[in-house]
Amino acid sequence: HYGVGLALALAPVGAWVAVRGDLEGLEPALWLAGFTWFWVAGFDIIYATLDEAFDREHGVHSLPGRFGARTALTISRVTHLLALLCLVVLYGRFLSGPMTLVTLLVLAAVLATEQRLASRVNLAFFQLNLVVGFLVFGFVVLGVIGI
């Protein structure tokens, strides 16, 4: 789960280098990468609860397969909390604006809803994550503009 998240977390760093041509001032991209890492890992754990029995039976190394869905979902909640913390730091250090803060609060509510509805994997994994993706985009754009 964390390997998948780490692979996708390289995207903000790659985008930063592609736009700027160097690594100077990379810290904002690293906080966004941290968010991506923990967000993806958290929702991948939720998705993996569908395969708990299969993973155990076939030796697949997943958190639900190893610890059970209940414990895995607790780890997912903590992981999503870390994701949110990355955005809080990003906002506090590099972004500004009241609408940016409102977007952050909405993001927190959607992630909390995803965790609350984790047993409904299709809703939590597919639909709510779509909302999170667009909210993060809006959060960054609004924060850079300062709205």
Number of C-alpha atoms within 10 A of each C-alpha: 20 16 11 13 21 17 13 17 23 18 15 20 19 15 12 20 15 11 8 12 10 10 13 9 10 14 15 20 21 18 24 22 25 23 27 27 26 27 28 25 24 29 27 19 25 30 21 20 23 16 15 20 16 13 18 16 10 9 11 15 11 19 23 25 22 16 13 15 21 13 13 22 24 15 18 25 23 14 22 26 18 18 25 22 17 23 25 17 14 22 21 11 12 14 22 19 15 12 15 24 19 12 19 22 14 15 21 19 13 18 25 15 13 24 22 13 16 21 18 14 19 13 13 22 21 12 12 18 18 11 13 19 14 11 18 19 12 16 25 21 14 19 22 15 11 14 14
